[in-house]
Amino acid sequence: MDSIKSKLKEISPTLFGALRSGRDGLVRIADLPGMVFHPWRRESNQRLKEYQNMHSGKRCFVIGNGPSLKHTDLSLLKDEYTFGMNRIYLAFEERGFQTSFLVSVNDLVIEQSHEDFRDLSMPKFFSWRSKELLFPESQPDINSHFLYTTYTGPKFNKQINNRFWEGATVTYVCLQLAFCMGFSEVYLIGVDHSFDTKGKANQTIVSSGDDPNHFSPEYFGKGFRWQLPDLDTSEISYRLAYQNYLAAGRHVFDATIGGKLQVFPKVDYSSLFS
């Protein structure tokens, strides 16, 4: 009985929040039973709670995967807290570093990279949707954590066990995670906010050759399925992050070399390591 009461207490805020948000919220209701009652969920939530405010008052770097990363001295980040995204691990061997955290929530990326993700040893954060794709026959490893993320219902999440809006970019999920962990200063690098490949936002395409949009030609290389960016929605999410950080007396800066994003104050990357 106590277990049932506990689960009902967990589901109630999410359920009523979904109902209040209208049609988009109703779409999310279908995910709630599995999200709340799945046997992995409670264990995942307990491990996630350990990260809430774990790094209060510290600074971190959110590393995008744009071409500018090729011109960024990543060796300077050796003693920093860093968030890497998606296939950033392709840079680990060449650059001689590994990020503190790895975050991936895009279904197509996880579907095609899940074996690589399982081999990584740092704390990893994935969308709850991907749980069975990543671990179809076994319990998740201790370094894998699952976030409840959704495409709909714009919000900025401050509690790590609550719902994360994906905001059309995994970078926004990282900004919310960094806030939940307590970081007071966040610096973006490699967030170029521009793509050579053009087309309708969110359209799924298949790469026909080397990838010109990321730091490595292999990132979304030949045969890789990926979705074209939705830069307009990304900017909405970035503004939401900027406002929430400022309201909490915290800050997000853009240290991307030559980046096109105009939402966050710009800083010179090299000046951060005087």
N, C-alpha and C positions, 0 to 999 in steps of 0.2 A: 504493500500500500504506500509506504513512504517513497519507494522508487517511482511509482506512478505519479504521486503528487509532485515529486521533484521534476519529472519530465513535463508535466502540465504547466508547472511554473516557468519552465524554460521556454515552452512553445508559445505561451500566451502573449508576451510583448511582440514577438515576431508576427504572430497571427493577426493581432489587432492592428499592427502597423501596416501589414499588407492590405487589410481590408480598408483602412483609411486612405491608402494611396490609389484606390480606384482600380481600373482595368489592369494596369501593369502589376499591381499588387496581387490581384486574383490569379494572374499567371504564376506568381511565385508560390502561392499556397500549395500547389501540387508538389513542390519540392520539400515541404515542411515535414511530413511524416518520416521520410528517409533521413532527413537532416537531423531530426531530434531522436528518433528511436533506433537508428542503426547502432549495432553493438560497438562500433569503433568511435562513435561520436563523443560519448562521455569521456573516454580516455584521451581523445584528441583535445577536447576542451580543457581538461585538467592540465595537459602539457602546455597548451596555449596560454593559459592564465599566468604561467610562470614568467612570460615575457612582458606582461603589462607593467609599464614603468620600470623595467629592468635597467634601462640605460638613461635614466632621468638626468637631464642637464648636460648630456654629452652631445657631440656632433657626429654626423655620419655623412656618407656620400652615396647617392643613388646613381648607379652607373647605367646609362642607356647604351644602346648598341649601334649608334649611328657611326658613319664614316669618320667623324671627327675624333673618335676614340683612337684611330691610327696615329693621330698627332698629339695625343695626350700621354704624358709621362705617368703611367700607372704605378711605377715603382714608388712614387711618393705616398701611395696609399697603404704601404706595408703595415703601418701601425694604426690605421684608421678603421672604424666600423664602416662596412660597405655592403650595399644591397646590389646584387646582380640579378639580371632578369633573363628569362628564357634561355637562349643558347649562348650566353656569355661565357660558358665553360670552354668554348672554342678558343678563347684568348688565354686561358690559364697557362698552358705550357709555354707558349711563345713569350708571354709577358712575365712569366715567373711569379704569378700571384694567384690567389684564390679569394673570392669574395667571402665576407663574413656570413652572408645569407644569400639564398637563391629563391626567387619568387617566379612562379609561372601559373597563369590562370586561363590562358587561351586553349580551347579544346583541340584545335588543329596542331598547335605546337606540342602539346602534351602527348597527343596521339602518336606523333611521329618521332618524339624524342624521349619517350618514357623510359627506355632502357638506359639511356645516358643519365637521365635524372636519378635513377635508382642507384647508380654507381657513385654519385657525389656524396661527400661525407659531411659537408657543413649543414647547419639547420636549413631545411627547405620548407617552403610554404606553397601549397597548391590549392586550387579550387576544390571544394567538396565534391563537385561533379566528377572529378577525375579519379576518385579513390579506387574504383574497381579496375580502371585501365592501368593504373600504376601498380596495383597490388591485387591481381585477379585471383590468386590462390593462396595468399598468405597475409598475415598481419603487417601493417606498415612498419618500417624500421623506425627506430627511436628518433631519427633526425627528420622525419617527414611529418609535417603538420598540415591540417586541412582547414582552410578558411571558407566560411559561408559567403560566397560572392555571387552577385547577380548582375545581369545586363541592364535591368530596369530599376526605377526608383532612385533618382539622384539623391545622394547624401554623402556626408563626410563622417566616417566612423571613428570613434574615439575609444571604443572598448573592443579588445581583440576578439572576444567571443561573439560579438554582434555581427550584423550583416555589412559586408563591404560592397559598395557600388563599384563596378569595374571602370566606369567612366571612359570606355573605349581605348584604354591604354593601361598596361600593367604598371607603368610608372606611377599612375594615380594610386593603385593598390599599395605600392611601396611607400608612397607618401603617407597614406593612412596607417600602415604598419609602423613606420618610423614614429609617428605621433603616438600610437598606442604604446610603443616601447619607451617613450619618454624623451626622445631626442629633442633638444631645443634648437639646434641648428642643422639644417639639411642642405647639402650642396648637390645640385644636379650636374652631371657631366655626361657627355655622349648623347644628350637629348637634342638631336639636331632639328627635330620638328620639321623635316622636309624629306620628300621622297622623289626619286627620279621616275619611278613607275607610277603612271597616272591611271585613273579609272574611278568608278563609282565606289564611294565609301562602303566598307564592309563586304565588298564583293570578293568571293573566293576565286583565286586564280592559281595556276600552276606555273612555277618558274621554268623558263625555257633555257636558262643558262646561268652564268655567274650572277651573284646578287650585288647590285650596285648601291643598295640602300642601307647596308650595314657594314660593320668594320671588317668583315670577312666575306669573300666571294662565296664561301661555303655556307654562310649563315642560313639563307633560304635559297640554297643552290638548286641546280637543275632537278626538276621533278618534285620539288617541295611544294606542298599546298599551303597557301597562306591567304590572309584577308587583307585587302587594301585598307590603309589607315583612314580613320574618321577624325581628321585633325580639328574640325569644328567642335565636336563633342569633347575631344581631349582638352581643348582650351576651356570649355565650360568646367570640366572637372578640375583643371589646374587652378582656375580662379577660385573655386570652392575651397581647395586646399590652402591657397594663399590667404583667404579671408579667415579661415579657421585657425591657422597658425598665428596670424597677427592677433586675433582675439584672445589667444592664450598666451601672448607675450613671447611667442616663438617665431622662428624665421626660416624661410626657404629662399635660397639664392641659386642663380643659374650661372655655373662656371663652365658651361659648354663652350668649347673653342669654335667660334664662328656659328653658333646655333641661331636658328630663326625664331625661336620662341620668345615672345615679348611680355609674358605674364609676370615673371619674377624678376627682382632686381639682379642686374648683372654684376659679377665679380670676376677678377682675373684669377685663373686657376693657380698659377705659380705663386701668387701673393699669399696663398693660404698656408704656405709651408716655409715661411721666412725663418 
